[in-house]
Amino acid sequence: MKTKAIIFDVNETLLDMQKLENRVNTELGNELAFQVWFSKLLHYSLVENDTENHHDFSQVALATFKMCANYFGKEYSEEQIKSILKLVKELPAYPEVFEALKILKKDYILIALTNGNQETAEAQLKYAKIDGFFDAIYSVDVAGKFKPHKSTYQKVLSDHQLTASEVLMVAAHGWDIAGAQNAGLKTAFISRPGKSKYPLAKQPDRIAEDLENLTNILI
């Protein structure tokens, strides 16, 4: 079936998190600190899903940063952690994103879907100057579950009266691709540096090195 809409993951798919990564690594004194923290953040978002809890992503981020700081022998107040993590609202889009979205907007409904809370999501896309391209910006909070839970994708489909086969999910994370596949969506994996597909999931429908490459494939 013809693709009518494209759902985009936000962090590391549209937005470059290097600025935040550098800050976290500097604060915790280890070049792998950001990866340790971000992996823990994703891990405990799944714990939230399975234990029927739902604190928003910023709360989980703060809690897991405390855990990560402890791992590296550091200690921060809640206010200090918030000061560090506020950089998540000041991330640039990858260089090709603006032009790619401009082209895709002509032929598709464009939707952003992020684990972040609504206020953060809107602030991020506005800061990156790409918010105007989206027909809708979604936080998973509306579903009460974090991606890759099936209900997060289904909420978007339901709101826009779309079938799964009419929608392409674009993400730079293997877990997000696997989640969208489980919900029946078409998928496109963006091979950002350091990102990999999940080998035990089926292959994405499309694989592209960046959004410019994906746009050329689609258009």
WOHUKA-V376747 format. One record per run of one state. SS is the DSSP state (A for helix, B for strand, O for the rest). FROM is the first residue (numbers start at 1). TO is the last residue. If there is no record, write none. Layout:
BEGIN
SS;FROM;TO, SS;FROM;TO
END
This chain:
BEGIN
O;1;4, B;5;8, O;9;10, B;11;11, O;12;14, B;15;15, O;16;17, A;18;28, O;29;32, A;33;50, O;51;56, A;57;71, O;72;77, A;78;89, O;90;92, B;93;93, O;94;96, A;97;104, O;105;108, B;109;114, O;115;117, A;118;127, O;128;130, A;131;133, O;134;135, B;136;139, A;140;142, O;143;149, A;150;159, O;160;163, A;164;166, B;167;171, O;172;173, A;174;182, O;183;185, B;186;190, O;191;205, B;206;208, O;209;210, A;211;218, O;219;219
END
